[in-house]
Amino acid sequence: MGSYNACADHHIDLLERSKDHSTQKTQVVPHVDLLGINFHLKQLIKTGYLNDARSLFDKMPQRDEISWTTMISGYVSFSNASEALTLFSRMWVDPTIPIDPFVLALALKACGCNSELKYGKSIHGYSVKTGFVNSVFVGSALLDMYSKSGCISLGCRVFDEMPERNVVSWTAIITGLVRAGYNKEALKYFAHMWESDVQCDSYTFASALKACADSNALNYGREIHAQTMKVGFDSSSFVANTLATLYNKCGRMDYGLHLFERMRTRDVVSWTTIIATYLQMGREETAVQMFIRMRESDVSPNEFTFAAVISGCAGLAKIEWGEQLHAHVLCMGFMDSLSVANAITKMYSNCGRLNSSSMVFHGMIRRDVVSWSTIIAGYSQGGQCLEAFELLSCMRREGTKPNEFTLASLLSVCGNMAILELGRQVHAHVLSIGIERDVMINSALINMYSKCGGIAEASRIFDAAEGEDVVSWTAMINGYAEHGYSKEAINLFEKMSQVLKPDDVTFIGVLSACGHAGLVDLGFHYFNSMTREYLIHPGKEHYGCMIDLLCRAGRLRDAEQMIHSMPFKQDDVVWSTLLRACRVHGDVECAKRTAKHILELDPNCAGTHITLCNIYSATGRWEDAADVRKQMRSKGVIKEPGWSWIKVKDHVSAFVAGDRSHPQGEGIYTMLDLLLLVSRWEEMDALEIGSSV
């Protein structure tokens, strides 16, 4: 590098001396080696010293078209399109410097990068006037500029009028169409290119494969895959990455994994694609392991890699992994990336760390609708309704419009907190912006009204829905089941199974309905049909529904046997279900066995001790009940106080048993004492009237 600078300084000295000589009377101009200076100008740019190259360029008293083209090319290569166009404008107005197709192509590329459509059209007009538009370089740059600026129809017109087309031209039009979402049209152009004599390169294949991936055209993608193998491009990481994306998007993730393992060289895109594949498959732990393998292979992750792997930690709720990745992101300077910051915000909220999530959110330099939706969803899932709605107000004040994800989160918290009035307001906003037909919103509305007791309103929304989506059907079935409308839930499930394939969540609703109605045989029929007819493996929730069904029917031994035969680790939830049933049916021996299992999992579970004590007391086993209370005292187990809440004028107040810390506590409890006193007076009056009669 030092030799390049020394040579460049030597040439500058010669040029400055030539300038001094030109003012002398003899007007003898020594020879200036422009060829050598242009060479060093190019070397400076090539080695990354753009500022030094510009300094050399500015000192040149004489410049030819090569000097200008080299400098403009440097700015385009370094993504400084504004400066490239500024230099081109100066070159354009200089009558002594000829304009050729190469520099026009560079200027058009800069226009495309900066979306300078007006400037690009001016260059287009100049190209037509001078005849340079017939150059394959100018034509390719024109259609690339128009496609990047969103004028894909103009790009197609330029392409159709080109007298000569090369691989760059074909690739530019195919890529432009794919970028604009016209995947079928892009594949038509690819087919025409294949019929011509122009050979495809790796970029052409990659663009066509992306069109197949985005349009779910698996069979066409397989044909292109075969062609890449014939010409040897399938081993190129660029093509291989796109092939993996194609198979992943089309549901053939096994093919994508196989391609990854066959790659000779794996770049950051390859690793990021495979991590995203495992996340899509629901294998978050494997995705994290692949990230570790990536770091061991000395490939540096980019912002998309971090966003993907942090999303995996969010799905696993692994706070310790997420915190390490957060620190790694800070060290590498990726916190300014929206996708990374959004992923970290979601990770903390999923792990129950709302304070950390809020800190990351408020520290973001810029926020998009995903950022706002993520933090609002976090507070909604945490049951903090007021904070969620306050964030919605801030979001709207900053000018970001809430989308279906934001509003669905707010409807969810309204349903969980049974705050019908706020839910109705969100519903009104949904209607005002016209997204009530959205699948997510539709199911959220059904769920909200169901949980707020408005099952009739939920049913009206469901009946008015035009689309046939499994989410809305499932929401309505669950709504009926939760309200004890078992017959309606089962009938709706039967109707749904004729037009749609139910998913695992749908079966939770219909099994719950069978449990409320005491339909044991029908419940087992649906439970067995999951695997037999729908190829759905029952999860822990489905076994929980069946255990609850057996407990409600009084078949405690069968329920206990099913718990032992579960293909999952037994937890305190299913045992607690059985213990409550033992209390209802007075089965002391089963209660003792069940309580033993729960206390092995949680020795200090107050609810288990109290329930067992009540069972003993109800059956007259006072000594056993006293022993349980003695165990509680020795362990220091204290019953958690009950609590409730009430909403008054959009303000939610929570009350805990024995707690008088409410700001208006004195007045509230004085009124409660007064109501209690009035109630006793009424009881006494009723007794006196009864005795007189």
N, C-alpha and C positions, 0 to 999 in steps of 0.2 A: 504494500500500500504506500509506503514511504517513497518508493521509486516512482510510482504514478504521480504523486504530488510534486516530486522534484522535477520530473519531466514536464508536468503541466506548468509549473512556475517558470521553467526555462522558456517554454513557448510563449508565455505571457510577456516575459521580458523582451523577447524578439518582436512581439506585436506592438508593445509600447514604444520600442525604439523605432519601428517602422512608422509609427504615427508621428514621432518627433521628426524623422527624416522627411516626411511628406510635406512638412511646413517650410523646408529649406528651398532655396531658389532653384537648386538643380532639379527638384521634384523626382529624385531617384528613390524608388520604393524597393527596398530589399525584399527578397523572397520570403513569403510567410507560409509556413507548413500547416495549412488548414487541415490537411489529411491527418497529420500527426495529432493535432489538438483534438479533432473530432474523435480520434481513437481513444485518447486519454479521457475525454468526456464520457464516452461510452463505458470505459472500464470503471470510472468512479461510480457511475450509476449501477453497474452490474455488481459491484462489491458493496453496495448499500450506502455509499457516501453521497446522498442526494444533495445535501446542503453545500458540500464542497464542489459538486458538479455545477450547481447553480452559480456559486461564486466565480468559478472558472468561466462559465457562460457569460455572466454579466461583464467580465473584464475583456471579453473578446471584442475588439473594434471592428472585426469583420466576421460575418457569419454566413454560411450558405444553408441550403435547404436541409442538409444532413445535420448541421448543428441544431437547427430548430426541431427537426423531427426527433432527434435523439433526446433532447431535453423534454419535449412533450411526452414522449414515450415513457421517460423516467417517472414523470408525475402520474401518468395513468397507471403504471405498474405499482406505484406506492399509494394508489387509491386517493390521490389528491386531484380529483377531477376539476375542481374550481381553478386551481393554478394552471392546470393543463389547458383549459379553455381560455384563460387570460393570455397565455403565451401564444396560443393559436390565433387569437384575435389580433395580436400585434403582428404576427407573421402574415396574416390574411391581408392586412391593409398596406403591407410593404410591397410596392410594385416590383422591387428588384428580386424578390424571393419567389420562385415558382412553387405552385401548389401541385402536389401529385396525389395519386390515389391512396398512398400509404399514410400520409399525414391526415388526409380526410377521414380515413378509417379510424385513426386514433382519436380524432376530435369527436366523431360520432360515438365511439366507445365511451368517451368521457361524458357526453350528453346522456347516454343511457345510464351510466353510474349515478349521475346527479339528477336524473329525471328532468333534464333541460330540454323539454319537448319543443318549445318555440325556437330555440337555438338550433336544435337538430333539424327542424323543418327548413330553416334558412340554409343550412349546409346541404340538405337534400335538393333544394331549388338550385343552388350553385352547381351541384353535381349533375343535375339534368341539363343545365345551361352549357356546361363545359363538356358534357358527354362522359364524364367520369362515372356516372351512374351505371354504365355498362360494365365497369370493372367488377370482377368477382369480389375483390376486397371491399370496395365501397358498398356494393349491394348487400353483402353479408353483414357489414357493420350497420347498415340502415335497418334491416329487418330485426337485428338484435336490439338496436336502440328503440325501435317502435314497440317491440314486445316487452322490453323492460319498463317502458313508460306506460304500459297498459293499453296501447293501441295495436292490438294483435291483428285487427282487420287490415290496417295499413301495412303491417309487416307482411301479411300474406299476399297483399297486392304487389308489394315490391318483389317478393320472391317469385310470384307468377310471371312478372315482367322481365326477370333476369334472363339475358341471353345465354349466360354460362353459369353453371352451378358446380361448386366443389363440395367436399365433405363438410367444410365449415358452414357453408350456406344451408345445407340440409340439416345439419345438427342445430343451427341457430333457430330455424323455423320449428323444428320438432320440440326443442327445449322451450321456446317461447310459448307454444301451444300448451305444453304440459304445465308450465308455470302459471298460465292463465286458467287452468282447469279444463281445457278442451282436450281431454285424453284420447277420446275416440278419433278426433280429427288428427291428433299427433300420430296415432298409429296408422292412419290412412297415408299420411305423408311418408312415414317410415316404409310402408309397403311399396309406395311409388319409388322411393329411393332404392329399395332392394331390387326393383325391376330394372333400374337404370344401371349404368356402368360404373357409378361412383361407389367405392368401397367404404363401408362403415368403419369408424374407429371406436375406441373404447367409450368415448363421450357420447357418441350416437347410440350405442347399445344401452348405455346407462340411462339415457333420457327415455328411450323406448320402454325399457324395463320399469322405469318409474311410472310411466303412463299405464302400464299393465297393473302395477301395484295399486295405484290410485283408483283405477276403474275395476279392480277385482277380476281382471281378465287372466286367470291362472293358466288356462290352456295356451293362450297366445304367448304368455310369458315363458312357458315351457319350450315353445317353438324357438323363441329368440334365444333362450338358454342353450338350446342345441346348436344354433348358429354360432354363438360365442365360443362354444367348445371346438367347433370345426376350425375357426380361425385363430384359436389360442388366446382369446381375450378373457376367458372365464377365470383365469388365474390372476388377472389384474385386480388389485384390491378395490379399485373404483367400481368395476363391474360386479365383482363378488359381493361388495357391500350392498349394491342395489338389488342383486339377486336375493340376498338374505332378507332384505326388506320386503321384496315381492312375496316370498314364501310365508313370511311372518304375517303380513297383512291378509293373505289369502287363507290363513289358518293352517298352513303346513309348516309349523315351526320346527318340526323334526328335520325338514330339508335345510332350513336356515342354519340350524345347529351343525348339521353335517358339513355344510359349505364352510362354516367358520373353522371347523377342525381341519379342513383340507387346505386352508390358506397357507401359502408359504411365508408371506409377510403380512402382518396384521398392524394396521394403523389405528389411530384414535377412533376413526369412524367405525372400523370393524368391531373394536371392543365395545364401543357405545351401543352399537346395534345389537350385539349379543346380550349385553346387560338389559337393554330394553325388551328383548325377546323373553328373557326369563321373568321379567316383571309382568309382562303380558300373560305369561303362563301361570302367574300366581306363585312363582318360586322365588320369593324375595331373598331368602338366605343364599340361594345359589347365585343370584345376581350380585350380591355383596361379595361372595367368594370370587366371582369373575373379576370384580373390580380389584381385589387384592392381587389376583394373577396378573392383571394388566399393569399394576404398579411394579410388580416383580419383574416384568418384561421390559421395564424402562421406557414404556410409552406414557407420555404425560397426558393426563385427562384434560378435556376442555370443559366449557361451561355446560354443554349438553350431557356429558358424562356425569358430572357432579349432580345436575338436576335429576338425572335418572336414578343414580344410586341412593341419593338422599330420599327420593320418593319411596324407594324400597325400604329404607329404615323407617319411614313414616308408616308404611303398611304393616311392618313388624312391630311398631311401637318400641323400637330399640333405642332408647334415649342415649345410652352410653356410646353406641356407634354413631348416632347422629351428631353428638357433641364433638366427637373426634373429627368427623367430616366437616363440621362447621369451622373448627379451628384450621383444618387443612385449606378450606376455601379462603379464609381470611389471610393465610400465609401466601397463597397464590394470587390473591387480588381479584377474585371472581365475585365478590359480594355486590358489585355494581350490576351484575347480570340479573335481569328480572326473573328469568326462569329459575336460577339458583336461589335467589332470595325468596321467591314464592315457595319453592320446595322446602327450604329451611323453616319458613313460617308454618307450613302445613305439618312438618315433622314434629315441631314442638307442640302444636295444638293437639295432634293425634296422641302424643305422649302425656297429655294432661298438663303441659307446662305453658299455660296461657300467658303468664307474665313474660316468659322468654319469647314466646311467639309475638306478643305485642311489642316487645322491645325491638325485635328484628324488623317488624312491620313499620314502626315509627322511625326507624333509622334508615329506611330505604330512600334513596335519592329521588326515584320516580316510581310510581305505582300504576298498574293497569287494573282492568276489571277483575283479572284473576287474583291479584294481590288483595283487593277489597273483599272479593267473594271468599277467599281462603280465611281471612281473619274473622269475617262475620260468621262463617261456618264453624270456626273454632269456638267462638263464644256461644253460638247456638247449641252446639253439641255439649258444651259445658253447662247448659241450662241458665246462662246469664242473658236473659231476654233483653233487659233494659240496655245493657252494654252493646248488644248486637244491633238494636235499633238506633242507638246513638251513633254507632259507626256508619249505619246506613245514611243518616242525616249528613255526616261529614263527607261521605262518599259523594252524595248528590251536590253538596256545596262546592266540592272541588271540580265538579263538572263531569264526573264519571257516571255513566248510566248503569244501573244494576241490570244484570242479565238473568236468565232463568235459573242459574246456579245460585246466585245471591238470593233471589226471592224464594226459591225452594228451601233454602236453609232457614230463612225467617219464618216460613210457613211451618217448618218442622218444629222450631222452638215454640211457636204459638200452640201447636198441637200437644207437645210434651208438657207444657206449662198450663194447658187448658185455658188459654187467654183468647177467648173467641173474638172479642172486639178488635184486638190488634190483627188477628187473622183475617177478619172481614176487610179491614183497611188494606192489607196486603193484597187480598183478592180483588178489591176495587182497583188498585194500581195495576195489577195484572191485566184486568179488563181494559184499562185505559191505554195500555201500550200494545194490546192485542196479541199476547202470547199465551192466552188461556188454553189453546189447543196443543201447546207443547207437552210432550209426554211426561217430562219431569215435573212440570208445573201441575199438570192434570192429576198425577198420582199424589203430589204433595198436598193439593187442595182436598182430595178425597181423604187422605190420611189426617189432615188437620181437622176437618169437620167431624170425622169419625171419633177422634180422640177428645174433641170438645163436646161430644154428645149429640152432634147434629147429623145423625146417621141418615135422616131423610134428605138433607141438603147434599150429603156426600153421594147418595144414590142418584139424585138429580144430575149432579155433575158427571157422574159415570155414564148415565143414560144419554147425556147430551154429547158425549165424546164420539167423534167420528172414527178415529183411528182404532185399530185393534192391536194394542200393545200389551205384553204380558205384565208390565209394571202396574198399569191402571187396574187391570183385572185382579191382580194380586192385592193391591191396596184395598179394593172393595171387598174382596173375600175376607181379608184380615179384619176390616172394619165390622163386617157382619159378625164374625167370630168373637171379636172383643165385646160386642154388645149383647152376646147371647142369642143372636139370630142364626142359630145353627142350621136350620132348614134352608134359609136363604143362601147362606154361605156354601152349603153342599150343592144346592141346585145351580148356583153360579159357577162352581168348580166344574160340574158336569157339562154345563153349557160351554165353558171355556175350553175344555179338553177336546171338544169337537172342532174348534177353529184354530186353537193355538196350543203350543206345547208348554205346559206349566213348568216352572223352574223350581229350585229347591225352596225358595221363599214362599211360593204359592202353596206347597205342601204343608208348610208350618201352619198356614191359615186354616186349611181344610182339616188337618189333624186336630187343631185346637177346637174347631167347631164340633168334631166328633166327640172330643172330650167333654165339652159343655153339655152335649146332648146325651152322653152316656152310651154312644153307639160303638161298642168295643169291636164287634166283628167288622163293621164298615171301616173303622179306623185301621185295623190290621190289613184290610183289603187295600186301602190307599198306601199304607206303609210298605207293603210288599210290592205293589205296582211300581213304586219308585225305581227299584232296581230292575224288575222284570220287564216293564213296558217302556220306561223313560230313560233307563240307563243312568239314573241319578243315585249316587251312593248316599245313603242317609247320614246326616251329620249329627253332631251332639244335640242340636236343637230338636231334631226329629225324634231322637230317642227320648229327649226330655218330654216331648208332647205325648209319646206313647206311655211313658211311665206315669205322667199325670192322668192320662186316660184310665189306666189300670187302677190308680189310687182312688180316683173318683168313683169307680165301679166297685170299690171294696176288695179288689183282688190284690192284696198287699204282697202275698207270697210271689205271685207272678211278677209284680213290679220289682221286688227285691231281686228276683232271678234275672230279670232283664238288665238291671243295673250291673250285676256281676258279669253278664255276657256282652256288655257294650264293647265295641272295638276301640274305645277311647279310654283315656285315663279318667277314672271316676273323680268327680269333684263334689264340693259341698252343696251345689245347687240341686242335683238330683236326689241326694240323700236327704236334704231338707224338705223336698217335696214329699218324700216317703214319710218322714217324721211327722209332718203336719197331718198326713192321712192317718197315721197311727193314732194321733190324738182324736181325730174325728171318729174313728171306728173303735177306739178303746183297746187297741192291740199293744199291750205293755211289753211283751217279749220282743216283738219286732221293733218297738221303739227303742228298747235297750240296745239291740244290735245296731240299729241305724245311728243312734246317738254316739256309739263307740266309734263308728267310721268317721263321723263328722269331727269329733274331738281329736281324732288322730291327725286330721288335716288342719284343724284350727283349735288347739286346746283351750283357747280363751274365748270361744264363741258364746256370747251371752245368750243369744236367742235359743241355742240348743239346750243349754242348762235350764232356761226358764220353761221351754216347751216340755222337756222331760219331767221337770218338777210338777207342772200342771197336770201331766198325764198320771203321775203317781197320786197326786191329790184327788183327781177325779175318780180314781178307782179305790180310794181309801187306804193307799199305802203311804201313810203319813211319815213313817220312819225313813223310807226311801226318799221321800220329798225333802225331809230335813237334812239327809246326807248330801243331797244335791246342793241345797242352799249353803251347807257348811263348806263344800268344795269351792263354791263360788267365792265365799269370803276368804278362804285360804289362798286362792289364786289371785284375788284382787279383781275378780271379774265384776264389772258394773254394767247394768243394763243401759244401753244407749237411750237417751230421752227421745220421745216422739216429737215431730214438728210438723207444722202445716203452714200454708201461706194463703194470703187473700189479696186480691187486686182492687184498689180503690183509686179511681181517677188516673188510670194508667200507671199507678205506682204499686209495686208488689212488696208486701210486708210479710216477713217470715217470723213465725213464733215457735219457740222451743219450749217444751214442758219445763216449768220451773224458772224460766228466764224472764226477767222483767226489765231488760235493757232497752226496750223500744223507746224512742224519744217521747212518744205519747203514752207510755206504759201506764202511768198513774191513772189517767183518765179512762183508758181502756179497761183496766182491771176494776176500777170503781164501778163502771157501767156493768161489767160482768157480775160483780157482787150484787148490784141492784136487781139485775135480771134473775139471779138465783133466788134472791129474797122474794121477789114477786111470784116466782114459780112455786116456792114453798107456801106462800099465802094461798095461792090458787088450790094447791093440794089440800091444805087444811080446810078451806071452804067446801071443797068437794066431799071431804070426810064428814063434815058436820051435816051437810045436806043428806048424805047417805044414811047417817045414823038417825036423823029425824024421820026419814021415810020408813 
